Every structure is written in C-alpha cells, then in structure tokens.
Amino acid sequence: MSKFSNLIQNSEVPVLVDFYADWCQPCHMIAPTIRSIKTKMGDKLKVIKVNSDNNQKAMMKYQVRSIPTLILFHKGKILWRNSGVLPEFELEKILSKHIN
C-alpha cells in the first residue's frame, strides 16, 4: 500500500488532499487559503498536496479532471470534494461540518 493510500485510509483525523500543479495559476491562488485553514484547524485535520503531474494514478483513481481539486477523506471514504477556488470562509465552513 502506498504512503498516500495508507494515510487517507488510516488517519484518525480527516485528510484534505489538494491536487495541484506547479503551472496552475488557480492552484497558486488557493494555496494561502489552504495554509491558513491548516493553521486554524491544527491537529483536527491533515493536509497533503498531491502534484497532479507526478501522480497520474491517483488522479485517475479519484477521477480528478481539473485542478485545483480538493478532496476530504476520512478512513478511506470521501466526505467532500470540490474543483476550483473557494473563498477561505466558505472552505472553513464546509470543513468544519466534517471535523470534530
């Protein structure tokens, strides 16, 4: 089992996966929002970034067709997903519904 699969299936806390690419301008736009969310949520949420250019298998497995795409996993199940940029307040509100 890959480190990625192990993390999203076995983490005690939800895992927010940010599928991005270095060349993607919207990905750069949402990056500060994701860093801020991670700081606010602390240990209640894990955040990992997955470079779409280097991880085609994960892109195919989770049917990521555009970037940025955010997927929230908990114990291997997808709790929420979104493609595109969201304002920080909206993302925080959505994530708070899924995090204790």
C-alpha positions, 0 to 999 in steps of 0.5 A: 500500500502506498504512503498516500493510500495508507494515510487517507485510509488510516488517519484518525483525523480527516485528510484534505488532499489538494491536487495541484500543479506547479503551472496552475495559476488557480492552484497558486491562488488557493494555496494561502487559503489552504495554509491558513485553514491548516493553521486554524484547524491544527491537529483536527485535520491533515493536509497533503498536496498531491502534484497532479503531474507526478501522480497520474494514478491517483488522479485517475483513481479519484477521477480528478479532471481539473485542478485545483481539486480538493478532496476530504477523506476520512478512513478511506471514504470521501466526505467532500470534494470540490474543483476550483477556488473557494473563498477561505470562509466558505472552505472553513465552513464546509470543513468544519461540518466534517471535523470534530 
